[in-house]
Amino acid sequence: MSTSRLRITDIQVISLKTIREVGTLEPAWSPGGQMDFTEGGGAYIAIHTDQGLTGIGPAVEERLLPAIKSQLIGADPFDMEEHVAVLRYYARGLPYRGSAGIDIALWDLIGKACGQPLYKLWGGTKERVPAYASMVRLSTPEERAQLAAELVNEGWKAIKLRIHHPTMKADLETVEKVRLAVGDKMEIMVDANQAQSSGNWQPGVLWDYRRAVETARELQQLGCYWLEEPLPRYAFKQLADLNRQVDMPIAGGENNHGLHEFLQMLQEEVYDILQPESMVTEGISALRKIGVLAEAFGKKVVPHHGGRNLGTIAHLHLVASWAHAPYLELLHDPPIGDYRHAFSIFQDPPTVDADGYIAVPTKPGLGVEINPDLVVRT
């Protein structure tokens, strides 16, 4: 197949049938809110070409489609840098519903045109990567300890706890009970969720610098793998000061957008572990550049969860291509918040094995296919 003559002919948002409503959870980062979990449902983007290849990615806002089509139809999907720049101007969109889905679908298309899975196209050698179970709820120390013990028995090697209860004592009790339940069989990451807002207010418990420092010191004693976003999103100076006071890595960046923000974080030693989110930035193209920056500064990268379905699969390929990416985040708070509910839109979804690893799809592009029985025919 001659890739030089490949041209985009159409772009569609395709809806999917819901198999069943699983339930709702109150996310720790949005107290009083509701997060719905289903099997099936949602939508995805499909980019068609004149040679019969189709790239898929997370859905975009319908209102963006006219602008996206006007810029991409007739174009060569391999012109990625130009497409990213043009879409940034004409069709940026909202986080998780913006042009990032187009970027991922274009990369899927490029992989299919080249006949290679994306991680191989990007020079990766890891055929499977370790995953960590990222909790949704705050819950209670006892329930989190019980769930952690169950996850260990299933093979999971790492868990991320949400720890912004009304008191620091309750936060530490959660971690202590989980550590007691799992011993040294599981790495424990903790997330303070203090960087949800771009300003100085957000719902829920707000940490000040003192609480962040005191919590970090206690978590270090408990052998935690990292403390995530313990202060406001742009409190770079305070975050850097905190980072200097503990040996345990400080992590963050899921809500930061621009490449310049991550460069500043690295220059000012804000985080030891960067956690960019492709669905917040400009897709995989942006994350690949952030990964290069992190490597140059000797830092690790663990991308945010990727929106739970096609974005997560894209992150899986990225982690497999980076030597400095130790984990893949899977939003997994069973039974309602089980990651497999989101993966149910795929025909043959990857799963976490008994060793806590998830295999990277080996088919070209993202390497996953949407279950055709779920497609809503119009």
N, C-alpha and C positions, 0 to 999 in steps of 0.2 A: 504494500500500500504506500502510495506517495504522500507523505505527511505535508509536503510543501504546498500541496493544492487543496488541503482540507479546508472547508469553509462552513461556517455556521449558517444554518438555514431557518431554524425556529427555536424558540425558548418558551417553555410551558411551566406553569405551576400545576401539579397533579395532586388531587386530593385522594386520601386513603380512607377506607372504611374502618370504623372502630369495631374491634372484635368484642371487647367488653370493657366496662368501666371497672377499674380495679379499686379505686378509693382515693382519698385525699389525705395529705399530711400538712401540718403547719410548719413551714420551713423556719429554721432557727434564725435565718437572716432577715425574715419578714414576719415578726411576731404579730399574730392576729390575722395573717394572710392565709392563703390556701393554695396548695400545689396539687394539681390533679394528675393521677396516673392511670393510663389506659394501656390495653394491648391493642396494637394497630392504631389507626387514627392519624391525624395531622396531615401533612402534605410534604412534597419534595419538588425540587426544580429539575427539569430535564432540558438539556441543551442538545439539539439535533444537528447533524451535519449532512453534507451532500454525499458522503460515502457510507452512510448507514450506521455510523457510530453515534452513541448517545452518552453524554456525561451527566451524572446525577449529583445533587448536592442538597443541603438543607433549603427549605422553602424561603422565599423572599416575600416581602409585602407586594400584594397585587398591584398597588398604585405605582410601584417602581418599574413594572414590566415594560410599559411603552418606552421609557427612557433607555432601559437596558437593551431592548430590541433595536432601537434606533442606532445604538452605538456598536452592537456586536453582530447583528445579522450581516452576513457577507464577509465577516472578518476571519482571519486565521486564528484558531484557539491557542496556537503556540506563542502569540505575541503578548505574553502574560504581563510584562511590565507596562505596556501601553494600556492594556485592559484595566489593570489595577488603578492606574492614574486617572483614566477617563471615568471609571465608575465612582471613584472617590469624589469627583466633581459633580457628576450627573445623578448618581443613584446610591449615595452612601447609606441611607436608611437607618433604622433603629437597630440596636444590638439584638442579635439572634434572629432578626428578620430583614437584615440589610444585604448589601452586596457580597458579604462573606460567603453566602451560599453559592453565588455565581462563581466566585474564585475557586471554591472546592469542586464544583461541577466541571470547571475548565480543566483543573488538574486531573480529575478522573478521566476526562476525555483525552488528555495528553497521554496518560498512562495506557489507555486502551489503544490509542494510535501507535504507540511504541511497543505494545505487547508486553509491558512490564508492570508489576505492582509498584505502587508509588514508593515504597520504602527502598526498593531496588533501584528505581530511577534516581533516587536521591542519594545513592551510595551506601545504603544501610546493609548490615549483615545479620542483625538480630531477627531470628525467625519467630520469637515469642518474647514478651516483655512482662515483668511483674506488674500487677495491678493492685491498687489500694481501694478499699471500700470506704467511700466518702458518705458520711452520715448526712441526713436531712434534718432531723429533729434535735432539739436539746435533750428531751426525755429526762429520765432519772438515772442516777449513778447505778442503781441495781439493774435496771433494764439494759443499760448500755453494756454493763459487765456481762450479763447473760448473753446478749447478742454477740459480743466480741468472742466469747467462748465458743459459741456455735459456729461463728465464721472461721475460727482457728480449726475446728474439727472438719470444716469443709475444704480446708487447704489455703485459705487466705493468709497472707503473711504481713498485711499492713492494714490499718484502719485510721480514719480521720474523724475525730470527735469535735463537736461544736461545744465551746466552753465559754459562753457569756451568760451565765446565770446571774441572778441578782447579787450574789456575793462571790468573792474570790474563793471562800471556803467551799462553796458548792461546786465550783469549777474544779478545784483540786481533788475533791472527793470523787468526782466522776472519773478523773484520770487514775487516781489511786486504786479505785475498785476495778477498773479495767486492767490495770497493770497486774493486780493481784490475780485476776481471773486468767490472764494469758501468759504471765511470766515473761520469759524472753523469746516466746514463740512468735511474737507479733510486734512489728514496729508500730508506735503510736504517734500519729501526727495530730496536732490540735489547731483549730481555727477559731479566732476571736471575732471574725466577720465585722471588723471595725472600719472597713474601707468601702462599704456599700455606697455611701454617699460621696459626692464630689465636694461637699461642703463640710460644715461642722455639726450637722444634726442628722440623725437617722433614727428609725424606730428601735425600741429595745434598750438594753443596757449599754451605756457609753463608758468606755474605759478612759481614764486619764493616764498620763505618763507614768505616774507612780504605780498604778495597778498593773500596767503593762510590764514594767521592770520587775516588780515583785512576783508576778505570775511567771514570767520567763525564767527567773532564777529557780523557782520551785519546780517548774516543768523540766528544767535541765537536770535537776537532782533525780527526777523520776525517769530519766532516760528517754525523753521524747525526741522524736526525729526532727521535728521543726515546730515553730510557732508561726502561724499564718495571720497576717494582717492585724496586728495588735493595736494599731493606731490609724487615724484618718488617712485617706488615700494619698493626700499630698503633704502629709507631715514628714517630709523627707529628712529634715534635720533631726527631728526627734527619733525617727526610726533608725537613722544612722547612729545616733547616740546610744540607743537601746542595743543595737546590733554589736556595738563595741563592748558592751557590758556582759555579754554572755557568749559562751562557745557554741551553744545550740544554734543551728541555722534559723534565721528569720526569713520567712517566705511571703510572697505577695505579687500582685500585679494583674489579677484577673479582670479588674474593671478599668484598667488603664488602656488608653486607645493608641496613642501615637508612638512611632518608633523613637521620637525624641524623648519621650517620657522614660522609656526603658534605658536609653543611653544615659540620661541623667541619674537614674537609680544606680546604674553600674558605676558611674564616675564618682558618686557620693557614697558608695558602699551602703546603700539603703537595705538591699536584700541579698542574702546568700543564694537563694533559690528563686528564680523568676517563674511566674505562673501566668503567662499570657493566655488569652482566650481568643481563638480564631474567629468566633462569632461576634466578638466585641471589636476586634481590630479589623483588618481587611482580609480575613481568611488565612489560608495556609501560606500564601506568599509573604505576608507580614511576619508570621511566626518563624518562618525559615530565616529571615533576616535577624529577628530577635535572638534566635538560636546561635547565629554566628557571633553576634555581639557578646552574648553570654560566654561563649567559648573563649573569645579573645580576652575577657576579663577573668577567666578562671572560675566562672559560676555555673551552677547547674540549672536545668530547665525542666519543670514539670507542668505541662500545660493544664489549664483549667478543663473542666469536663467536656466541653465541646457541644453542649446542647443535647447530649444523651443519645443521639442516633448517628446520622451520617457524619456530623462534625466529630463525634467521638472516634469513629473509624478513621477519619483523616488524622486525628491526633495519635492514634495507634501507629499509623505508618510513620509519623514524625518521630515519635519516641524510638521506634525501631531503627531510625536512620541516624540518631544522635547518640554518640558515646557518652555525653554528659547529661543524659535524661534517665534517671534511675527508676521512675515509676510512670504508669498511666493512671489517671484518676477516673474511676467509675462511680457515678452517683448510685449508691447501693445501700438502701436502708430497708431491708426486707421485713415483712412480706410485701407491704404496699409499695415501697420504694425500690423494688428489685430492678436492677439494671436490665434484666432480661425482658421486662415489659416493653421498654423502648426498642430493644433489638428485635422485637416480634414482627417488625415490618420487613425484615430480611428473610430470604428463602432459607439460607443456611447460616445463621448468625454465629459469630465466634463466641466462645464461652470461657470462663475462667476455669482452669483445670485444677486437679487435686494438689498441685504444687504452688498454686497462687499465681500462675502465669496465664496470659491470654495469647493465643497464636495469631500472628499477623496474616490476613488473607493473602493468598498467593496468586489469585487471578489478576489480570491487568487492571490498572487504575486503583480505585478504592478496594476492588476485589469482592464487593458484596452486590447482591441484586435484590431489588424490591420484590416482595411476593406479589405476583400479578393478580392473584385472587382478591387482593385488598384494594386494587386500583378502582376508583370511582369512574365509570364510563359515562361520558357525556355525549 
